[in-house]
Amino acid sequence: MQSETKSRIDQLKSPSGYPVAVLRFEGDIASTSKDAVLGTYEALPRETTKLILLDFTRVDYINSSGIALVIQLLIQASNAGQTVCAFGLSAHFTKVFTMVGITKYAHLFPNQAEALAAM
């Protein structure tokens, strides 16, 4: 049984002082997660949001429809000139994200500290 996707936005600063929007996801990411994934991203102010972190530490499962939503988010961010990094993926999903080409749009990190340091 799929668990509901929850999301929230946190605001942090990179080590160099730039604002970073952190999209924190929780639960499973699937076709029913459009509002939680794309809706949360689209709620960010495009003019002032240039650095985005995607937090997958509380995500249990991502199916192919969920991966498609993440790719859609990354393409929109790329078109808007935003930089995106992701962290907290399991070894399995790090491999899947790499295989489907997500690393062309987002750098993957094991934890928030390393992802922030790269921004």
ROMIMI-527720 format. One record per residue: x, y, z of N, C-alpha, C in turn; residue in three letters; chain. Coordinates in Angstrom, 3 decimals. Layout:
<sites>
SITE      n.px      n.py      n.pz     ca.px     ca.py     ca.pz      c.px      c.py      c.pz   aa  ch
SITE         X         Y         Z         X         Y         Z         X         Y         Z  Ala   A
...
</sites>
This chain:
<sites>
SITE      n.px      n.py      n.pz     ca.px     ca.py     ca.pz      c.px      c.py      c.pz   aa  ch
SITE     0.835    -1.186     0.000     0.000     0.000     0.000     0.878     1.247     0.000  Met   A
SITE     0.549     2.154    -0.870     1.327     3.374    -1.024     0.992     4.366     0.080  Gln   A
SITE     2.025     4.995     0.635     1.778     6.023     1.651     1.713     7.393     0.982  Ser   A
SITE     0.929     8.265     1.558     0.729     9.600     1.013     2.046    10.377     0.990  Glu   A
SITE     2.219    11.153    -0.067     3.400    12.000    -0.167     3.124    13.309     0.550  Thr   A
SITE     4.023    13.670     1.435     3.948    14.956     2.110     5.169    15.763     1.690  Lys   A
SITE     5.022    17.072     1.716     6.162    17.922     1.365     6.077    19.234     2.125  Ser   A
SITE     7.229    19.822     2.313     7.288    21.146     2.933     8.542    21.843     2.413  Arg   A
SITE     8.562    23.147     2.572     9.698    23.953     2.124    10.381    24.557     3.336  Ile   A
SITE    11.689    24.379     3.419    12.511    25.053     4.421    13.440    26.018     3.704  Asp   A
SITE    13.809    27.075     4.375    14.763    28.036     3.826    16.060    27.958     4.623  Gln   A
SITE    17.175    27.735     3.917    18.494    27.686     4.536    19.419    28.655     3.817  Leu   A
SITE    20.626    28.761     4.308    21.672    29.543     3.630    22.806    28.601     3.273  Lys   A
SITE    23.371    28.798     2.088    24.546    28.019     1.699    25.737    28.533     2.501  Ser   A
SITE    26.847    27.780     2.557    28.029    28.276     3.284    28.517    29.632     2.776  Pro   A
SITE    28.223    29.928     1.499    28.629    31.222     0.952    27.572    32.308     1.161  Ser   A
SITE    26.480    31.959     1.886    25.498    32.962     2.261    24.300    33.111     1.346  Gly   A
SITE    24.219    32.309     0.294    23.087    32.410    -0.627    21.871    31.663    -0.072  Tyr   A
SITE    20.662    32.187    -0.330    19.461    31.484     0.127    19.244    30.186    -0.651  Pro   A
SITE    18.838    29.139     0.068    18.586    27.826    -0.531    17.200    27.367    -0.092  Val   A
SITE    16.363    27.009    -1.067    15.050    26.436    -0.762    15.208    24.921    -0.684  Ala   A
SITE    14.760    24.329     0.420    14.844    22.880     0.595    13.435    22.306     0.511  Val   A
SITE    13.201    21.455    -0.497    11.924    20.769    -0.632    12.075    19.419     0.036  Leu   A
SITE    11.379    19.236     1.143    11.493    18.001     1.924    10.277    17.113     1.644  Arg   A
SITE    10.558    15.929     1.104     9.500    14.984     0.759     9.453    13.857     1.780  Phe   A
SITE     8.256    13.300     1.959     8.078    12.205     2.906     7.014    11.257     2.359  Glu   A
SITE     7.234     9.959     2.537     6.279     8.956     2.064     6.735     8.340     0.756  Gly   A
SITE     5.792     7.941    -0.069     6.086     7.366    -1.384     5.841     8.428    -2.450  Asp   A
SITE     6.644     8.396    -3.500     6.433     9.317    -4.616     5.968     8.495    -5.817  Ile   A
SITE     4.745     8.813    -6.283     4.110     8.085    -7.380     3.262     9.069    -8.192  Ala   A
SITE     2.449     8.561    -9.095     1.628     9.431    -9.942     0.693    10.322    -9.122  Ser   A
SITE     0.284     9.874    -7.954    -0.604    10.652    -7.088     0.129    11.763    -6.330  Thr   A
SITE     1.419    11.901    -6.554     2.247    12.858    -5.812     2.461    14.177    -6.543  Ser   A
SITE     1.718    14.406    -7.617     1.950    15.597    -8.434     1.880    16.889    -7.618  Lys   A
SITE     0.842    17.033    -6.788     0.713    18.259    -5.986     1.868    18.406    -5.003  Asp   A
SITE     2.265    17.298    -4.380     3.336    17.355    -3.383     4.683    17.667    -4.026  Ala   A
SITE     4.925    17.157    -5.228     6.223    17.365    -5.884     6.207    18.648    -6.715  Val   A
SITE     5.383    18.675    -7.771     5.370    19.841    -8.659     4.694    21.044    -8.008  Leu   A
SITE     3.629    20.809    -7.258     2.940    21.917    -6.604     3.840    22.634    -5.612  Gly   A
SITE     4.608    21.879    -4.852     5.532    22.480    -3.889     6.616    23.273    -4.620  Thr   A
SITE     7.163    22.691    -5.682     8.183    23.402    -6.469     7.602    24.675    -7.077  Tyr   A
SITE     6.424    24.570    -7.669     5.830    25.727    -8.353     5.417    26.828    -7.384  Glu   A
SITE     5.318    26.529    -6.092     5.006    27.539    -5.086     6.206    28.425    -4.758  Ala   A
SITE     7.399    28.000    -5.179     8.603    28.793    -4.914     8.612    30.029    -5.808  Leu   A
SITE     9.026    31.173    -5.284     9.136    32.363    -6.138    10.305    32.214    -7.116  Pro   A
SITE    10.011    32.144    -8.394    11.041    31.889    -9.423    12.117    32.972    -9.477  Arg   A
SITE    11.718    34.224    -9.261    12.667    35.329    -9.403    13.772    35.278    -8.355  Glu   A
SITE    13.430    34.823    -7.153    14.408    34.856    -6.061    14.960    33.489    -5.684  Thr   A
SITE    14.375    32.409    -6.202    14.845    31.066    -5.861    15.800    30.577    -6.929  Thr   A
SITE    17.071    30.567    -6.613    18.079    30.129    -7.582    18.736    28.811    -7.188  Lys   A
SITE    18.726    28.483    -5.875    19.334    27.255    -5.379    18.268    26.409    -4.683  Leu   A
SITE    18.162    25.151    -5.116    17.134    24.259    -4.576    17.760    22.933    -4.164  Ile   A
SITE    17.384    22.481    -2.975    17.772    21.146    -2.511    16.522    20.281    -2.440  Leu   A
SITE    16.617    19.050    -2.933    15.534    18.088    -2.815    15.944    17.068    -1.759  Leu   A
SITE    15.149    16.969    -0.704    15.454    16.079     0.417    14.596    14.817     0.322  Asp   A
SITE    15.259    13.681     0.072    14.576    12.393    -0.059    14.802    11.488     1.157  Phe   A
SITE    15.319    12.030     2.265    15.668    11.172     3.408    14.461    10.450     3.999  Thr   A
SITE    13.253    10.998     3.852    12.062    10.370     4.429    11.163     9.749     3.358  Arg   A
SITE    11.735     9.540     2.172    10.976     8.899     1.086    11.253     7.400     1.127  Val   A
SITE    10.183     6.624     1.176    10.321     5.172     1.258    10.414     4.512    -0.109  Asp   A
SITE     9.692     5.060    -1.092     9.613     4.405    -2.394     9.316     5.439    -3.470  Tyr   A
SITE     9.898     5.259    -4.639     9.620     6.103    -5.796     9.384     5.164    -6.977  Ile   A
SITE     8.190     5.235    -7.572     7.962     4.384    -8.745     8.270     5.179   -10.018  Asn   A
SITE     8.059     4.568   -11.167     8.432     5.214   -12.426     7.654     6.512   -12.649  Ser   A
SITE     6.396     6.559   -12.238     5.614     7.792   -12.366     6.178     8.879   -11.453  Ser   A
SITE     6.638     8.488   -10.283     7.259     9.432    -9.367     8.566     9.978    -9.912  Gly   A
SITE     9.349     9.100   -10.542    10.599     9.541   -11.168    10.293    10.538   -12.278  Ile   A
SITE     9.231    10.285   -13.036     8.830    11.213   -14.101     8.476    12.588   -13.525  Ala   A
SITE     7.822    12.627   -12.364     7.506    13.910   -11.722     8.776    14.642   -11.309  Leu   A
SITE     9.744    13.904   -10.763    11.021    14.513   -10.364    11.729    15.068   -11.602  Val   A
SITE    11.724    14.306   -12.688    12.360    14.776   -13.929    11.665    16.039   -14.432  Ile   A
SITE    10.346    16.068   -14.378     9.598    17.251   -14.802     9.989    18.469   -13.963  Gln   A
SITE    10.108    18.292   -12.660    10.546    19.369   -11.774    11.937    19.853   -12.184  Leu   A
SITE    12.840    18.915   -12.437    14.220    19.274   -12.782    14.305    20.005   -14.120  Leu   A
SITE    13.493    19.613   -15.076    13.483    20.298   -16.373    12.960    21.726   -16.210  Ile   A
SITE    11.901    21.889   -15.427    11.377    23.234   -15.169    12.434    24.102   -14.478  Gln   A
SITE    13.118    23.528   -13.501    14.162    24.273   -12.791    15.302    24.651   -13.730  Ala   A
SITE    15.701    23.719   -14.580    16.766    23.993   -15.550    16.362    25.128   -16.487  Ser   A
SITE    15.124    25.078   -16.970    14.629    26.135   -17.863    14.548    27.482   -17.166  Asn   A
SITE    14.373    27.483   -15.845    14.301    28.720   -15.063    15.679    29.188   -14.601  Ala   A
SITE    16.740    28.444   -14.960    18.094    28.826   -14.565    18.408    28.539   -13.111  Gly   A
SITE    17.688    27.604   -12.514    17.907    27.259   -11.114    18.869    26.078   -11.004  Gln   A
SITE    19.630    26.042    -9.921    20.539    24.947    -9.629    19.869    24.028    -8.617  Thr   A
SITE    19.863    22.730    -8.917    19.207    21.762    -8.041    20.191    20.681    -7.610  Val   A
SITE    20.189    20.371    -6.332    20.930    19.235    -5.788    19.934    18.387    -5.005  Cys   A
SITE    20.225    17.100    -4.912    19.357    16.190    -4.165    20.201    15.403    -3.180  Ala   A
SITE    19.567    15.023    -2.066    20.286    14.212    -1.080    19.312    13.283    -0.390  Phe   A
SITE    19.885    12.304     0.305    19.078    11.402     1.105    18.486    10.226     0.355  Gly   A
SITE    18.940     9.991    -0.857    18.449     8.836    -1.612    19.128     7.564    -1.131  Leu   A
SITE    18.392     6.469    -1.146    19.008     5.172    -0.845    19.995     4.838    -1.956  Ser   A
SITE    20.856     3.873    -1.713    21.813     3.437    -2.741    21.078     2.981    -3.998  Ala   A
SITE    19.960     2.284    -3.814    19.174     1.810    -4.960    18.672     2.982    -5.797  His   A
SITE    18.076     3.990    -5.162    17.520     5.103    -5.931    18.602     6.035    -6.460  Phe   A
SITE    19.749     6.089    -5.811    20.871     6.830    -6.382    21.267     6.187    -7.710  Thr   A
SITE    21.315     4.874    -7.735    21.642     4.145    -8.963    20.563     4.357   -10.031  Lys   A
SITE    19.292     4.268    -9.637    18.194     4.467   -10.586    18.229     5.891   -11.147  Val   A
SITE    18.389     6.894   -10.291    18.441     8.283   -10.751    19.603     8.491   -11.725  Phe   A
SITE    20.721     7.852   -11.468    21.871     7.958   -12.364    21.563     7.285   -13.704  Thr   A
SITE    20.955     6.105   -13.647    20.643     5.362   -14.876    19.655     6.111   -15.771  Met   A
SITE    18.679     6.799   -15.195    17.681     7.488   -16.020    18.107     8.906   -16.410  Val   A
SITE    19.295     9.319   -16.011    19.848    10.595   -16.471    19.532    11.801   -15.607  Gly   A
SITE    19.021    11.581   -14.418    18.697    12.706   -13.544    19.947    13.500   -13.176  Ile   A
SITE    21.094    12.845   -13.162    22.333    13.540   -12.796    22.754    14.579   -13.845  Thr   A
SITE    22.091    14.609   -14.988    22.339    15.688   -15.966    21.733    16.996   -15.470  Lys   A
SITE    20.716    16.883   -14.593    19.993    18.057   -14.113    20.221    18.367   -12.645  Tyr   A
SITE    20.669    17.385   -11.873    20.857    17.598   -10.434    22.030    16.755    -9.944  Ala   A
SITE    22.837    17.345    -9.081    23.910    16.592    -8.440    23.325    15.866    -7.240  His   A
SITE    23.780    14.631    -7.017    23.277    13.815    -5.913    24.311    13.744    -4.803  Leu   A
SITE    23.839    13.887    -3.566    24.718    13.861    -2.402    24.131    12.948    -1.339  Phe   A
SITE    24.988    12.380    -0.474    24.475    11.490     0.562    23.721    12.211     1.682  Pro   A
SITE    24.058    13.488     1.939    23.421    14.179     3.058    23.328    15.682     2.788  Asn   A
SITE    22.567    16.354     3.638    22.320    17.787     3.463    23.597    18.615     3.566  Gln   A
SITE    24.469    18.280     4.505    25.693    19.059     4.695    26.552    19.075     3.439  Ala   A
SITE    26.731    17.903     2.831    27.542    17.845     1.601    26.868    18.561     0.443  Glu   A
SITE    25.550    18.442     0.353    24.827    19.133    -0.727    24.925    20.640    -0.559  Ala   A
SITE    24.732    21.119     0.663    24.848    22.576     0.916    26.242    23.079     0.627  Leu   A
SITE    27.258    22.304     1.013    28.642    22.716     0.798    28.961    22.890    -0.689  Ala   A
SITE    28.242    22.140    -1.546    28.484    22.216    -2.980    27.801    23.412    -3.625  Ala   A
SITE    26.950    24.091    -2.868    26.180    25.204    -3.439    26.916    26.470    -3.190  Met   A
</sites>
